[in-house]
């Protein structure tokens, strides 16, 4: 069985310099942008039949971040 908790392959795996969690933490992305990166990085890798769903989730989090920033800037 593939590892699903600690460094799962669909997020890059422990040996990958660009594992999703490492990028999210290194760039200090926060919740919404972090989830955007997470869903983009796993699209087509965790469940290939849910690629579009992962990209839609990434879009949802990105739009939420944009809305938050727009409210802050007004």
HELIX and SHEET records of a PDB file:
HELIX    1   1 UNK A    9  UNK A   11  5                                   3    
HELIX    2   2 UNK A   20  UNK A   26  1                                   7    
HELIX    3   3 UNK A   30  UNK A   42  1                                  13    
HELIX    4   4 UNK A   48  UNK A   50  5                                   3    
HELIX    5   5 UNK A   51  UNK A   73  1                                  23    
END                                                                             
